[in-house]
Amino acid sequence: MKTAILVKVALLPVALAGGLAPVGPARSSADSWTISSNPVWSPDGASVAWGEVDPAGNRYRIETAAAASMSKPHTIYSSKPFPGGCCGPLTWTRSGRILYIANYTLLSVPAAGGRPTVLFRGSTPAYIVSPNQETVVVVDGCGCGHERDKIAFVNVRGGAPHELPVSENVSDDPVTFSPDGTQLVFSTATLDRKTSTWSQLRLMAVHTGGGTPVPLATSGIVGAGLVRGHMTSPVWSPDGNRIAAWQRTTSGVRLLTIDTHSGRTAIAAPTGTQGWTVSWAPDSSRLAYAATLRLGDHAQQALATVRADGTGRKLFWGRGSDLDYESESSGDPPAWSPDGRRLLFLARTGGDSGPLEILTVESDRGGLTRIH
């Protein structure tokens, strides 16, 4: 199955927005908007941003607020009625702009407020940003695993996109960047249209400035040769000393870390952990991920961190808690604050159908704060 090796970010369709419970007490029927994106930090860690849709599901707005308990939100942009979906994923860049997707179009809006600029128009369900935040890689396609996708490179400041050439019936999807941001790691697979099956699944790498793609193992990226065929969705630590990757086993999938110099592996999360929500701390010391907790037949999502060597696993809430990490409307991993002291994430209270909340937690000792 092609999607087994892809890093995907869900775009919440506006048509579904009305099915989400309103967050917090409604101020009025005209303002019962619902969260429709992952929350993100400002570059200085003082503020957060997120997207919302209106009750009718045909307008969106981008909100910012101080990263403090129940801070008053500020609308930096509110759309006119539009078709499609909004607004995840969001990225607040160091250049002072917020990137997001609306109606499958990649947009950029000033964090201080103003009108959005189109960076890429097409069928865009997802994107990733390079570590230096200069290059955006866009999925041009459905991102659904049923049809072929292409990859386009876009400068975060705008300009003409550059699309990576791809053969007929071959699909390319971005996975991650090298630690220095000079190379893109992507997956490629070939579609048999007669059987609707994917084959020849491989991880490749290409320089962001252009060139010929090469197999990941021969890319020269530190530790690339240690990513084996049974490992998927590798993510390098910021310092390049470790790789987090998912390993398929007979009983499921588990999270590993790999030392890029010695090749030693450590089990960071046991089998059953969600396979798309992983992020490295800015100092590369810890990983944050969504942990699957089971109580009888019920599966609950909790937030956890672990050291890079697989020790010091910390769960921020346990089985039976009324808190559920949100991994459906937003497939993004929990966001580390720039100083690494806090994690920002979405959660539901009161079960799977409970209201969405934007929360932070102290990464070293716990302690939840509701932002919105």
C-alpha positions as CSV (number, residue, x, y, z in Angstrom):
1,M,0.0,0.0,0.0
2,K,1.6,3.2,-1.1
3,T,0.6,5.4,1.9
4,A,2.5,3.1,4.2
5,I,5.7,5.0,3.5
6,L,4.4,8.5,3.2
7,V,4.2,11.4,5.7
8,K,0.8,12.8,5.2
9,V,-0.9,15.8,6.7
10,A,-4.7,15.8,6.8
11,L,-6.6,18.7,5.3
12,L,-9.9,19.2,7.1
13,P,-12.6,19.6,4.5
14,V,-14.8,22.5,5.3
15,A,-17.8,20.3,4.6
16,L,-16.9,18.4,7.7
17,A,-16.4,21.4,9.9
18,G,-20.0,21.5,11.0
19,G,-19.6,18.1,12.5
20,L,-16.9,19.3,15.0
21,A,-18.0,20.4,18.4
22,P,-17.5,24.2,19.1
23,V,-14.4,24.9,21.2
24,G,-15.2,26.6,24.5
25,P,-18.3,28.6,25.3
26,A,-19.9,30.1,22.2
27,R,-19.9,33.9,22.2
28,S,-22.8,34.0,19.7
29,S,-24.1,31.9,16.9
30,A,-22.2,34.2,14.5
31,D,-18.9,33.4,16.3
32,S,-19.2,29.6,17.0
33,W,-16.2,28.9,14.7
34,T,-14.4,25.6,15.0
35,I,-10.7,24.9,14.9
36,S,-9.6,23.4,11.6
37,S,-5.8,23.2,11.7
38,N,-2.9,22.4,13.9
39,P,-1.8,25.1,16.2
40,V,1.8,26.5,15.6
41,W,4.2,28.6,17.6
42,S,5.5,32.0,16.5
43,P,9.3,32.1,15.9
44,D,9.9,33.7,19.4
45,G,7.5,31.3,21.2
46,A,5.4,34.2,22.6
47,S,2.3,33.5,20.4
48,V,0.4,30.8,18.7
49,A,-1.7,30.6,15.5
50,W,-4.4,28.4,14.1
51,G,-7.2,28.2,11.5
52,E,-10.9,28.1,12.0
53,V,-14.0,27.7,9.9
54,D,-17.5,29.2,10.4
55,P,-20.6,27.2,11.4
56,A,-21.8,27.2,7.8
57,G,-18.5,25.8,6.6
58,N,-17.9,28.2,3.8
59,R,-15.6,30.8,5.4
60,Y,-12.3,30.6,7.3
61,R,-10.1,32.8,9.4
62,I,-6.5,32.7,10.7
63,E,-6.2,33.5,14.4
64,T,-3.3,34.4,16.7
65,A,-3.1,34.7,20.4
66,A,-0.5,35.0,23.2
67,A,0.8,31.7,24.4
68,A,-0.9,32.0,27.8
69,S,-4.0,30.6,29.4
70,M,-7.2,31.5,27.5
71,S,-5.7,34.4,25.7
72,K,-8.0,36.6,23.6
73,P,-7.6,35.6,19.9
74,H,-6.9,38.1,17.2
75,T,-8.1,37.6,13.6
76,I,-5.3,38.4,11.1
77,Y,-7.4,37.4,8.1
78,S,-11.0,36.4,7.5
79,S,-12.0,35.0,4.1
80,K,-15.1,35.6,2.0
81,P,-17.2,32.6,1.2
82,F,-15.2,30.0,-0.7
83,P,-15.3,26.3,-1.7
84,G,-12.9,23.6,-0.7
85,G,-11.1,23.1,2.6
86,C,-9.0,25.0,5.2
87,C,-6.6,25.4,6.9
88,G,-4.0,22.8,7.9
89,P,-1.2,22.6,8.1
90,L,0.0,26.0,9.3
91,T,3.6,27.2,9.5
92,W,4.7,30.5,11.1
93,T,7.9,31.4,9.4
94,R,10.8,33.5,10.7
95,S,10.1,36.0,8.0
96,G,6.9,36.9,9.7
97,R,4.4,35.1,7.5
98,I,2.0,32.3,8.2
99,L,1.6,29.5,5.5
100,Y,-1.6,27.5,5.2
101,I,-3.7,25.6,2.7
102,A,-7.2,26.7,1.7
103,N,-9.2,25.2,-1.2
104,Y,-6.1,23.1,-2.0
105,T,-4.1,26.3,-2.6
106,L,-0.9,27.2,-0.7
107,L,-1.2,30.7,0.7
108,S,1.0,33.0,2.8
109,V,-0.4,35.8,5.0
110,P,1.5,38.4,7.1
111,A,1.3,37.4,10.8
112,A,0.6,41.1,11.6
113,G,-2.4,41.0,9.3
114,G,-3.2,41.6,5.7
115,R,-4.2,39.8,2.5
116,P,-2.9,36.4,1.6
117,T,-0.5,35.8,-1.3
118,V,-0.8,32.6,-3.5
119,L,2.4,30.5,-3.4
120,F,1.0,27.5,-5.3
121,R,-2.3,27.0,-6.9
122,G,-3.5,23.5,-7.9
123,S,-4.4,20.4,-6.1
124,T,-2.4,20.8,-2.9
125,P,-3.4,18.7,0.1
126,A,0.0,19.0,2.0
127,Y,3.4,20.7,2.1
128,I,6.6,20.7,4.1
129,V,9.0,23.5,4.8
130,S,12.8,23.2,4.8
131,P,14.7,23.7,8.1
132,N,16.0,27.1,7.0
133,Q,12.4,28.0,6.0
134,E,13.4,29.1,2.6
135,T,11.9,26.2,0.5
136,V,8.4,24.8,0.5
137,V,7.8,21.4,-1.1
138,V,4.2,21.0,-2.2
139,V,2.3,17.8,-3.0
140,D,0.6,18.4,-6.4
141,G,-2.1,15.7,-6.5
142,C,-4.8,14.3,-4.2
143,G,-2.4,12.9,-1.6
144,C,-4.9,10.2,-1.1
145,G,-2.8,7.1,-2.1
146,H,-5.2,6.2,-5.0
147,E,-3.8,8.5,-7.7
148,R,-0.3,9.6,-8.6
149,D,1.2,12.8,-7.0
150,K,4.0,15.1,-8.1
151,I,6.3,17.3,-6.1
152,A,6.8,21.0,-6.6
153,F,9.5,23.3,-5.1
154,V,8.4,26.9,-4.2
155,N,10.4,29.7,-2.6
156,V,8.7,30.8,0.6
157,R,8.8,34.4,-0.7
158,G,7.0,33.4,-3.9
159,G,7.9,33.1,-7.5
160,A,7.4,30.4,-10.1
161,P,7.3,26.8,-8.7
162,H,9.7,24.1,-10.0
163,E,8.1,20.7,-10.5
164,L,10.2,17.5,-10.2
165,P,9.8,15.5,-13.4
166,V,8.0,12.2,-12.9
167,S,7.3,9.3,-15.3
168,E,3.9,8.1,-16.2
169,N,2.1,6.1,-13.4
170,V,4.8,7.0,-10.9
171,S,3.9,8.9,-7.8
172,D,6.3,11.1,-5.7
173,D,5.5,12.3,-2.2
174,P,7.7,14.4,0.2
175,V,8.9,12.8,3.4
176,T,11.4,15.1,5.1
177,F,14.5,17.2,4.5
178,S,18.1,16.4,5.3
179,P,19.3,18.1,8.5
180,D,21.0,20.9,6.6
181,G,18.0,21.4,4.4
182,T,19.9,21.0,1.1
183,Q,18.2,17.8,0.1
184,L,14.6,16.5,0.0
185,V,13.9,12.9,0.9
186,F,10.8,11.6,-0.9
187,S,9.0,8.4,-1.6
188,T,8.3,7.1,-5.1
189,A,6.0,4.2,-6.2
190,T,4.6,2.9,-9.4
191,L,0.9,2.5,-9.9
192,D,-0.5,-0.5,-11.8
193,R,-3.8,0.9,-13.1
194,K,-5.2,-2.5,-14.0
195,T,-5.0,-3.7,-10.4
196,S,-4.9,-0.3,-8.6
197,T,-1.8,-1.5,-6.7
198,W,1.5,0.1,-6.0
199,S,4.9,-1.4,-6.4
200,Q,8.6,-0.5,-6.5
201,L,8.3,1.6,-3.4
202,R,11.6,3.4,-2.7
203,L,13.0,6.3,-0.8
204,M,14.9,8.8,-2.9
205,A,16.7,12.1,-2.4
206,V,17.2,15.2,-4.6
207,H,18.9,18.6,-4.0
208,T,16.5,21.4,-3.4
209,G,18.2,23.5,-6.0
210,G,17.6,20.8,-8.7
211,G,19.4,17.8,-10.1
212,T,18.8,14.1,-10.7
213,P,17.2,12.2,-7.8
214,V,19.2,9.3,-6.3
215,P,18.4,6.4,-4.0
216,L,18.4,7.7,-0.4
217,A,21.2,5.3,0.6
218,T,23.6,6.9,-1.9
219,S,22.5,10.5,-1.3
220,G,25.3,11.4,1.1
221,I,22.9,12.4,3.8
222,V,24.4,11.4,7.2
223,G,23.0,8.0,8.2
224,A,20.9,7.5,5.1
225,G,22.4,4.1,4.4
226,L,21.0,2.9,7.8
227,V,17.4,3.3,6.8
228,R,16.4,-0.2,5.7
229,G,13.6,-1.4,3.5
230,H,11.4,-2.3,6.5
231,M,11.7,1.2,7.9
232,T,9.5,4.1,6.9
233,S,9.0,7.8,7.2
234,P,12.5,8.7,8.5
235,V,12.9,12.0,10.3
236,W,16.4,13.4,11.1
237,S,17.1,15.1,14.4
238,P,18.1,18.8,14.0
239,D,21.7,18.0,14.8
240,G,21.8,15.1,12.4
241,N,23.0,12.6,15.0
242,R,19.8,10.5,15.1
243,I,17.0,9.3,12.8
244,A,13.5,8.5,14.0
245,A,11.8,5.9,11.7
246,W,8.9,3.5,11.9
247,Q,9.7,-0.2,11.7
248,R,7.1,-2.7,10.4
249,T,6.9,-5.9,12.5
250,T,4.6,-8.9,12.3
251,S,2.4,-7.4,15.1
252,G,2.3,-3.8,13.8
253,V,4.6,-0.7,13.7
254,R,7.0,0.6,16.3
255,L,9.1,3.7,16.5
256,L,12.9,3.4,16.4
257,T,15.8,5.8,16.7
258,I,19.0,5.2,14.8
259,D,22.4,6.6,15.7
260,T,23.7,8.0,12.4
261,H,27.3,7.4,13.3
262,S,27.3,4.0,15.0
263,G,24.1,2.5,13.5
264,R,22.8,1.5,16.9
265,T,19.0,1.4,17.2
266,A,16.8,2.0,20.2
267,I,13.0,1.3,20.5
268,A,11.5,4.7,21.3
269,A,7.9,3.7,21.3
270,P,6.3,0.3,21.4
271,T,4.1,-1.4,18.7
272,G,0.7,0.3,18.4
273,T,1.9,3.9,18.6
274,Q,0.4,6.2,16.0
275,G,2.6,6.3,12.9
276,W,2.6,9.9,11.7
277,T,2.9,12.2,14.7
278,V,6.5,12.5,15.7
279,S,8.7,15.6,16.2
280,W,12.2,16.2,17.5
281,A,13.0,18.7,20.3
282,P,15.0,21.7,19.0
283,D,18.1,20.4,20.9
284,S,17.6,16.9,19.5
285,S,17.4,15.4,23.0
286,R,13.9,14.1,22.9
287,L,11.0,13.0,20.6
288,A,7.4,13.8,21.1
289,Y,4.7,11.5,19.7
290,A,1.1,10.3,20.1
291,A,1.0,7.1,22.2
292,T,-1.9,4.6,21.9
293,L,-3.3,3.6,25.3
294,R,-5.7,0.7,25.5
295,L,-8.3,0.1,28.2
296,G,-10.2,-3.0,27.2
297,D,-11.4,-2.4,23.6
298,H,-11.0,1.3,23.8
299,A,-8.0,3.0,22.2
300,Q,-7.0,6.4,23.6
301,Q,-4.4,8.8,22.2
302,A,-2.0,10.4,24.7
303,L,0.9,12.6,24.3
304,A,4.4,11.2,25.2
305,T,8.0,12.1,25.0
306,V,11.1,9.9,25.1
307,R,14.9,10.5,25.0
308,A,16.7,9.9,21.8
309,D,18.2,6.6,23.2
310,G,14.7,5.3,24.0
311,T,14.9,5.9,27.8
312,G,12.9,8.3,30.0
313,R,9.5,7.8,28.4
314,K,7.0,10.2,29.8
315,L,3.2,10.1,29.3
316,F,1.4,13.3,30.0
317,W,-1.9,11.6,30.9
318,G,-2.9,8.0,31.4
319,R,-5.6,5.5,30.6
320,G,-9.1,6.6,31.5
321,S,-8.3,10.3,31.3
322,D,-10.9,12.5,29.6
323,L,-8.2,13.9,27.3
324,D,-7.6,12.5,23.8
325,Y,-4.7,13.7,21.6
326,E,-6.2,14.8,18.3
327,S,-4.8,13.0,15.3
328,E,-7.7,13.0,12.9
329,S,-8.4,16.6,12.0
330,S,-4.7,17.5,12.3
331,G,-2.1,14.9,11.4
332,D,0.7,17.2,12.5
333,P,2.9,16.1,15.4
334,P,3.0,18.1,18.6
335,A,4.9,21.3,18.2
336,W,7.9,22.0,20.4
337,S,8.3,25.6,21.5
338,P,11.5,27.3,20.1
339,D,13.2,26.9,23.5
340,G,12.1,23.3,23.8
341,R,10.3,23.9,27.1
342,R,6.7,23.4,26.0
343,L,4.6,21.3,23.6
344,L,1.7,22.7,21.7
345,F,-1.1,20.4,20.4
346,L,-4.8,19.8,19.8
347,A,-6.8,17.5,22.1
348,R,-10.4,16.6,22.7
349,T,-12.0,16.5,26.2
350,G,-14.7,14.0,27.1
351,G,-13.9,11.4,24.4
352,D,-13.6,11.2,20.6
353,S,-16.6,13.5,20.0
354,G,-15.6,16.0,22.6
355,P,-14.7,19.7,21.9
356,L,-11.3,20.5,20.4
357,E,-9.0,22.5,22.6
358,I,-5.6,24.1,22.0
359,L,-3.2,23.1,24.8
360,T,0.4,23.4,25.9
361,V,2.2,21.2,28.4
362,E,5.6,21.7,30.1
363,S,7.8,19.2,28.4
364,D,9.9,18.3,31.5
365,R,7.3,18.0,34.2
366,G,3.8,18.2,32.7
367,G,1.1,20.8,33.6
368,L,-1.5,21.6,31.0
369,T,-2.4,25.1,29.9
370,R,-5.4,25.7,27.7
371,I,-4.8,28.5,25.2
372,H,-8.2,28.3,23.4
